[in-house]
């Protein structure tokens, strides 16, 4: 009985069955290869069509440069142009041995600062986070171009997803951030040699997030301040400041609020009072550097600004960094890493580029 059963099971396959299976396998392989080639071509075209931010508007390259920096940072800055143009990370290193990075961006909104900080905390936990409070003047999404400069360079995660959701203007769509080619497909007729030059690799444009400017344009007369309709910052802006405060407290990070010594947009006395009250309530440090720019920081508005007082040039940024660095070292006991060979070697390279740009 067992022998008959075994013989019954030894059934020969119909003629051509093996070759049919082989054809099916080959077809599957061909389809897979075609799909890979198609998606690869789409990806390459997508990279080509994306803005490169290597020409006049290089600020859009700043966000991605964080991921290439060396070592855990003692200090992280978040905020708008009042941090990435007004503080020199190289000066902080050379004078105090502070390893720092500025996760700044043009018109960086409070929720973008929060999510860029949250993103950074996936990789490290700094001793100090510095946030420039002028951005609190914005309570709603402002501009797609600035959103793109702040967010396109972030690595994908739930943090980036939430940052995009919080930042999108009414006419923006999440799908365009997931697949940038949908947003930039019309750039075909705008492509330049620069797009091809930086198709796969970009130059480093900052010095650990610091955007160096050497021009000198003395401060002039600023537009008169418009009356405040409401002396309080908006609910959304303050919600994200609260979230930043709580996140730093959870991680054991010292949060420092600053107002950079830029003369415009106008910093109102009412806003300053609100920040003083907030800092006192939450037991955090607030420094209004605008108020002491000339008397304590040493800013000379005839020499230390490149655009008539809106932002600091490199000499102004070095003065701001010297002042702030001394406070951070004295108050929080930050370590001097200049004896660390690997970190010193990294900063030696950054500093060499810095000196070359500074003296160009």
Secondary structure as the mmCIF struct_conf table of DSSP 4:
data_model
#
loop_
_struct_conf.conf_type_id
_struct_conf.id
_struct_conf.beg_label_comp_id
_struct_conf.beg_label_asym_id
_struct_conf.beg_label_seq_id
_struct_conf.end_label_comp_id
_struct_conf.end_label_asym_id
_struct_conf.end_label_seq_id
HELX_RH_AL_P HELX_RH_AL_P1 UNK A 2 UNK A 9
HELX_LH_PP_P HELX_LH_PP_P1 UNK A 11 UNK A 14
TURN_TY1_P TURN_TY1_P1 UNK A 15 UNK A 16
HELX_RH_AL_P HELX_RH_AL_P2 UNK A 17 UNK A 49
BEND BEND1 UNK A 50 UNK A 50
BEND BEND2 UNK A 55 UNK A 56
HELX_RH_3T_P HELX_RH_3T_P1 UNK A 59 UNK A 61
HELX_RH_AL_P HELX_RH_AL_P3 UNK A 62 UNK A 65
HELX_RH_3T_P HELX_RH_3T_P2 UNK A 66 UNK A 68
BEND BEND3 UNK A 71 UNK A 71
BEND BEND4 UNK A 74 UNK A 74
STRN STRN1 UNK A 75 UNK A 79
BEND BEND5 UNK A 80 UNK A 80
HELX_RH_AL_P HELX_RH_AL_P4 UNK A 81 UNK A 84
TURN_TY1_P TURN_TY1_P2 UNK A 85 UNK A 86
HELX_RH_AL_P HELX_RH_AL_P5 UNK A 89 UNK A 96
STRN STRN2 UNK A 100 UNK A 104
TURN_TY1_P TURN_TY1_P3 UNK A 106 UNK A 107
HELX_RH_AL_P HELX_RH_AL_P6 UNK A 110 UNK A 120
TURN_TY1_P TURN_TY1_P4 UNK A 121 UNK A 123
BEND BEND6 UNK A 127 UNK A 127
STRN STRN3 UNK A 128 UNK A 132
HELX_RH_3T_P HELX_RH_3T_P3 UNK A 133 UNK A 137
BEND BEND7 UNK A 140 UNK A 140
HELX_RH_AL_P HELX_RH_AL_P7 UNK A 144 UNK A 151
TURN_TY1_P TURN_TY1_P5 UNK A 152 UNK A 153
BEND BEND8 UNK A 154 UNK A 154
HELX_LH_PP_P HELX_LH_PP_P2 UNK A 155 UNK A 156
BEND BEND9 UNK A 157 UNK A 157
HELX_RH_AL_P HELX_RH_AL_P8 UNK A 158 UNK A 167
TURN_TY1_P TURN_TY1_P6 UNK A 170 UNK A 171
HELX_RH_AL_P HELX_RH_AL_P9 UNK A 174 UNK A 178
BEND BEND10 UNK A 179 UNK A 179
HELX_RH_AL_P HELX_RH_AL_P10 UNK A 180 UNK A 184
HELX_RH_3T_P HELX_RH_3T_P4 UNK A 185 UNK A 190
HELX_RH_AL_P HELX_RH_AL_P11 UNK A 193 UNK A 197
TURN_TY1_P TURN_TY1_P7 UNK A 198 UNK A 198
BEND BEND11 UNK A 199 UNK A 200
BEND BEND12 UNK A 206 UNK A 206
STRN STRN4 UNK A 207 UNK A 207
TURN_TY1_P TURN_TY1_P8 UNK A 208 UNK A 209
STRN STRN5 UNK A 210 UNK A 210
HELX_LH_PP_P HELX_LH_PP_P3 UNK A 221 UNK A 228
BEND BEND13 UNK A 229 UNK A 229
BEND BEND14 UNK A 231 UNK A 232
HELX_LH_PP_P HELX_LH_PP_P4 UNK A 233 UNK A 234
HELX_RH_AL_P HELX_RH_AL_P12 UNK A 235 UNK A 251
TURN_TY1_P TURN_TY1_P9 UNK A 252 UNK A 252
HELX_LH_PP_P HELX_LH_PP_P5 UNK A 253 UNK A 253
STRN STRN6 UNK A 254 UNK A 259
BEND BEND15 UNK A 261 UNK A 261
BEND BEND16 UNK A 265 UNK A 265
HELX_RH_AL_P HELX_RH_AL_P13 UNK A 269 UNK A 282
TURN_TY1_P TURN_TY1_P10 UNK A 283 UNK A 283
STRN STRN7 UNK A 285 UNK A 288
TURN_TY1_P TURN_TY1_P11 UNK A 289 UNK A 292
HELX_RH_PI_P HELX_RH_PI_P1 UNK A 293 UNK A 297
TURN_TY1_P TURN_TY1_P12 UNK A 301 UNK A 303
BEND BEND17 UNK A 304 UNK A 304
STRN STRN8 UNK A 305 UNK A 305
BEND BEND18 UNK A 306 UNK A 307
TURN_TY1_P TURN_TY1_P13 UNK A 308 UNK A 309
BEND BEND19 UNK A 310 UNK A 311
STRN STRN9 UNK A 312 UNK A 312
HELX_RH_AL_P HELX_RH_AL_P14 UNK A 314 UNK A 332
TURN_TY1_P TURN_TY1_P14 UNK A 338 UNK A 339
HELX_RH_AL_P HELX_RH_AL_P15 UNK A 341 UNK A 358
TURN_TY1_P TURN_TY1_P15 UNK A 359 UNK A 359
#
